[in-house]
Amino acid sequence: MEYFKVLIPNMPQNGKETLLKGYITQDDKCHSNIYFTESFELQQNLDEKLSADDDTTIFGYFRNEPSQLMNKNIKNKICLYDSVNPRVTELVVNGKVIQGCKFIFICYDINKVINSETLDISCKELIYVRELVKRKSNHPQNIAEYAPKFRIPHMFSSSMFIQHIFNCINLLNWLKNTLRKKEKISIKQGNYILALVIDIILGYYILEILFYDRKEIGVLLLGILEKLVNSMYSLLKWLMGAPAGLKLNNAFNKMLGKYFSYHVELWWLFLDVSSERLDLILHIYQYLGYLGLTFQAAIISDMLCVTTFHSYCIYVYAARLFNIQISGLTAMLRLFVGRKYNPLRNCIDSCEYTNQELFVGTVAFTILLLLLPTTLMYYIVFTMFRVLSLLAQYVLARLIHFVQTLPLYVIILWITRSPKLAGEIYVEEQQSSESHLVLKIKLFNKPLKKLMNYFKPPVEITKDVEWTNIISSVFTGKQII
């Protein structure tokens, strides 16, 4: 016995006559599908609506009384009675009246099927009807995918401000392409637009609070920088003595302390000369700060890198010395057990050493081992400074990412139960008999947490820190960039 699957939009339960328009497909001799994609409440002559697109077009008619479509000469038509529990009064396919068939009616919400961006469908019939409905709808349905057009040059990759500018340019280009092609504004793009507005508002109010007196702020910043430099001098003097009661190599300790103090002095001279231009720097910060809170955070991150450059230089020297000493001690230990590193084969080979080589190796091992505590003390202290600086930059980068991915638009849509978020499918049986089965598809909004992660704008983290690599670099003496 032949049976038909009829996918039909939810009908109003007001008894008004309604015309349906859709398409019919036949999978095999005993199975056909009818997809209704349009519905019209008839308030004028029925003949004006009966225009077929092709031979697969089928018309349906709903009314809670015998249908007037029965008298129309149409190639494909189905006359239905009772909009709540549909029953077929007449079915004509290719001009032939079909009788004695079974029907499966599947009712769906056409508004949610069109607009939902979270609908995950596995039913092929529902996938097909969604494609037909989208094709028939007038408003645009294509959603522009994010593809970064501009890549930051490698020489500027350490500047968070430059990274943030390129990131914003790519996101604005993404929005521009959508508007230019008249495509649909996606929820991700709506999230970004609303987050951008919040970003600018927050940036404006923070500037209004901070820049009540620019001269006073300049004096405050210079005072903070002077305190930092004086604290660095005090720290180096403490390390040049007997820090924490440790007995260090006096000559080597004083040499390192004076060398690092000279760098701090040079850096303070640079800051002292730059202080004359501090008012100009604050002007630039203020004007760029009106672009948003994220731009202010990016500028602060780069300013933090500049003001702590002297401690970074000392860290680089200390890390290099520590790495050389650790590598030398490792090589001398291999020498004592008759092994050496083979760079060509990238492995450890056995080797026989002469007495002179063993003597030189023992002396070198002793010197490196005795100098190691002094180097280790400077390395530990300034590695801590470097990690703290990276932590501050990481927090600022996370703040930028958080502001740019605020899910306010998703939260508003979720609260208002927008059909755009309908993604959970529930099938309910309304009525069943030997000749027909009526199913209703209900679409519900997905959980808010899933939606927030799913519709997060494609914003790249400007300064992503891999803490596992940093920890391994600390113990091996590799430079943390």
N, C-alpha and C positions, 0 to 999 in steps of 0.2 A: 504494500500500500504506500502510495506517495505521501510524503509529508513536507511541510513548509515551515521554515524558521522566519518569523516576521519580527524585525527590530523596528520598534515604533516609538516616537517621542511621547512623553507623558502628556495626556490630553486633559484639558480643563473639564471639570465635572459640573458644567453649567447647562448641559443639554443643547448647546448651540451646534449648528452644523459646521463641520470642520473638514476641509479638503487636505489630503496628504499627497505628497509627491516624492517618489523615490525610484529605486532601480531594482531589477530582479536578475538574479544569476542562478544558473543550474549547475550543481556540482556533478550529479549523475542522474540516472533515469528516475530515481526514487527520492531525490533530495534537491530542494530548491531553497534559495534565500531571498527574502524581500527586505530591502533596506529603505526605510522611509527617512528622509533627511530634511524635509520641509513640511510645515503645516500652516494652513491659512484658515482663519475664521471668516466664513463667507458672509459678506454683507452686501453682495451685489450678484450679478448674473454669474452662474457657474461656468458657462461656456468661455468666459474671458480667461479663466485660469487653466483650461485644459489644453496646454501646448506641450507636446512631447519633444524631448531633446533628441532621442534616438529610439531604436526598437526595444531597448531594455528599460525604457521609462515605464513606470507603473503608477497609477493613481489609486488613491483610497479615499473613502468617504465615511465619515463618522456622524451618526445622529441617533438619538434614542427613540427613533421611529423608522419605519421602512425607508431605505435610501432612495433619493431621486437620481443617483448615479446609475441605477439599474437600467434606466431607460436610455442611457447614452451609449453610442456606438464607439467604444474605445478598445484598442487592441489588448492592453493589459490593464486590468482594474480589479479591485477588491472592495466589496461593500461590507461595512462593519456595522454592528449594532451593539450599543452599550459601551461607553468609553471607559467604564471602570473595569469590567470583565469582558473584553472584546469577543464577539461571536461573528462568524462569517455568514453572510446571507447570500453572497454570490462571489465567485472567483473566475476571472477570465484571463487566460494566458495565451498569447499569440492568436487571439480571436476565438479560442475554444473554451467552452465552459468546463471547469474542472469540478468534479464532485467526489464525495467519499474520501476526502483527504484528512490527515491529521495536522494540527497546527500547534506550533510552539511560539507564543507571543512573548517577546522580551521588551519590556518598557524601560526607557532610559531618559535621563535628564539631559536634554539637548544643550542647555546653557552651560552646564558643568563639563560636558564632553568637549565643547568648543574651546572653553577658556582655561581648563585645567592644565597646569604645567608640571604636575606631579603624578599624573595618571600613569600607572605601570600596568599595562594590559598584556595578558597572555592569551586571551580568547581572540582567535583570528577574525571572527565575525564582528566583534566590537572594534577591533583595529581597523577593519575595512570601513565600517560605518563612520568611524571618527575621521578617516581620510576624506570620505565623501562629504561629510558635514563641513569640514574645514574648507574643502574646495568650493562649496556653495556659499560660504559666509562671505560677507563683503569686506570686513575689516582684515588687515594683514595678520598672517599667522607665523611667518618665518621669523625666527629669533637669531640674531647675529651672534656668532660664536666669537669668544675673545681670542685674539691672536696678536701678541705684542709686535708692533711694527718697528719700534726703535730699541736698539740695544745700547746699554751704557758702555762707553769705551773703558778698556781695562785700566787705563791710567787714572780714571776717576772712580774706580770701584770701591775705594776706601772712604769716599765722602758720602755720608748719609743724605745730605742735602741734594747732591747731584742725582743720587739714586732715586730719591723721592720725586724730583722733577721729571725724570724719564718715566717713572711709574705713573704719574698723573697724566703725562702726555699720552701714553698708551691707552689709559682708561678713557680719557676724553675723546681720543680718536675712535675708540670702540663705540662710544655714544654717538659721535658725529656720523659714522657710517650707518648706524641704525636709522637716524633721522633722515639722512640723505636718501637712503633706499626705501624710506617709508615702511620700514619693517615694524614688527610689534615690539614695544618696550617690554623687555622681560622683567621678571621679579628681581633678578640679580641686578639689572640696571636700575630699577626703581630703588632698590636698597642702597646702591652707590650714590644715586642722586640725592636721596634724603640724607645720607651720611655726610655728603659733601656740604649740604646746607647747614647741618648741625656743626660741622667742622669750622666753617667760616664764622658762624655766630659765636661759638666758644672762643675762637681766636680774637674776635673783635672785643669781647668783654674782658678777656685776660689782658689785652693791651691797654684797655681803658683803666683797668685796675693798677697795672704795673707802672705805666708811663705818666703818672701824675706829675713827676718832677724828674726830667731826664738828667739834669746835673747831679742830683742827689743819688740817682742810680749809678751814674758813672763813678762817683766817689766811693760808693759802696763796693762796686766791682773791683776797683783798684785796691781797696783795703783788703778784700778777700784774697786777691792774687798775691799781695805782699805778705799776708799771713801764711799762705801756702809755701812761698819761697823761703820764708824764715823758718818754717817748720821743717822744710827739706834740709836747710843748713844745720839745724839742730839735730836732725836725724843722722846726718853724715858725721857730725862731730861725735855723736854717741857711738856710732859704729866704729869710728877710728880709735876709740878707747878700748874698754873691755866690756862689750855689750852682754848683759845678763851674766856677768862674771866669767865669760869664756876667755880662754887664753889663746889669742890669735897671733899669727905671724906679724910682728910689729912693723917691719920694713914694708912688707907687701901690703899690709893694711893701710898704712899711711899713704903709700903710693896710690892705691885705689881711691882712698878718700879725697886726696887733693885733686886727682884727675876728675872725679865726679863733681867735686865742688866747683871746679873751674867751668864745667858745663852748666851748672846751675847759675853761676854768675853771668855767663854769656846770655843765658836765656832771660834772666832778669833785666839785663841791659836792653834786650830786644823788646820786652814787654814795656819797659820804661819809655823807650822811644815811641812804641805803638800807642801809648796812652794819650798822646797828643791827637791821635785820630780816633779816639774812643767815641767821641760825640758823633762822628760820621758813621762809625760802625753801628751805634745804637739807632741812628736814623735809618740805615739800611734794614736793620732788624725789624724796626717798627713798620716800615712800608711792606716788607715781605711778610711780616706777621699777619697782615690783614688778609692774606690768602688763606689763612686757617691755622688752627691749633697744630696740625700735623707739620706745617712748614716751620712753625716756631720750635717744635721738638727736634726737627731735623737740623735746624741752625744751632740749637743748644748742643746737640751731639757733636757737631763739627767744632764748635767753640771749645768744648770739653777736650777734644783731641788736641787742639792747638795749645791750650793752657797747660796740659799735662805732657807736652812733648819732651820736656827735659827728663822727666821720670821714665818716659818710654826709651829715650836714648840710653840712660843708665841701665835700664832693664836689658836692652839689646846687648850691651857690652858684658854685663854680668852673665847673661844666658850663654853668650858665645864662649866666654872663659870656662863656665861650668861644663858646657858640652865638650870643649877640647880636653878638659881634664878627665872627664868621665870616659871619653873615647880613648885617651892615652892610658888610663888605668886598666881599661878592658883589654887593650892590646898587650900591655905588660903582663897581665895575668895569663894570657894565652902563651906568651913567651915562656913563662915558668913551667908550663905543662907541655912544652914542645909543639905548639900549634901556632898557626898564623892564618889570617884572612886572605883568601884568594879572590881579588876583584874580578878576574876574568871568568871564573866559574861561579862566582857569587856563593862561595861555600868556605868552610874551615878545613884546611889541609894540615897534615902533620909535617913538622919541619925539625931539622937538627940544627942547633945553635952552637957557636963556639963559646969558649969561656969569656972572651972579650965582649961578645954580644950580650951574654948573660950578665956580666958586670955592669955594662952600660944600662941595660934594662933595669937592673936592681936600683941603680942610682936614680934613674928617671922615675921609677915607680915611687921611690922614697920622697923625692922632691914634690911630685904631683900629689901624693897622699897628704903630706904635711901642709901644703898650700890649700888643699881642698876645703878645710873648715872656714878659712877667711873668705874664699870665693862663695862658698855655700851660704854664708851669712848675708852677704850683699844680694845674692841671687834670691833667697827666700823673701827678703824684705821688699825688693823691687818687683818681684813676681806678684806679690800680693797687691801692690799698687796697680800693676797691669791688669790683673784679674778684676779688681774693683772698678777700674776704668771701663773694661769691657762689659761688666755687669750693668753699669750706669747706661752705657750705650744700648745694651740689650733691652733694658727697661723702657727706654725712649722709643726704640724700634717697635716694641710690643704695644706701646701706647699709640703710635701711629697706625699700626695694623688694626688695633681695636677700634679706633675712631673711624677708620675707613671701611670697616666691615660691620658697623652697627646694624643689627637686624630690625630696625624700627619699622621699615615698610612691611616686612613679613609679620611682625607682631600686630600691626594695624589690620592687615588682611585677615590674620587668624582670629582676632577679636570680632571683626565684622562678618566672619564666616563667608569670606569671598569664595566664589566658585573656582578661582585660580588655584586654590590649595586643595581642591577635592582630589584625593588620591587613594583613599581606602575604599575598596569595593565590597559591597554586601549584597548578596542575591537573596531575594525573598519570594517565596511561592505564594501567589495570591489565590489561584483557583486551579483545579485540575479535574479532568474528566477523561472519558475514553477518547474523545475526539480532539480535545485541545488542552493545552497547559499554558497558564499565564504566569510569567516570572517578572519581577520588578527589580531593576538594578538601582541600588542606592549608593551614592557617592558621599563619603564623609571626609572631613579635613584630617590630614596626617598630624601626628603629635608635633608640638611646637619645637621641641629640641631637634628632631629630624629635619624639620623645615629650615631651622636656622643654619644648620650645617650644610644642607643641600643648596640653599640659595645664597651662600656667602659669596660676595663679589671676588673675582680673581685678582686679589691684591697680593703682590709679592712682599714678603718681609724684607725691609731694606737692610737690616743688619742681623742676619740669622747666625747665631753662635752655636757651634757644635761643642757642647761641654765635654763629651767623651774624648774628643781629640785634644781639647785644652788640658784635661787631666793627664793624658798620656804624654803631652808635650812638656808639662811641668816636671815630670819625673825623669825625662830623658834629656832635658835641656834644650829641646827644639824651640825655635823662636815662635811665639804666639803673635800672629799678625793681626 
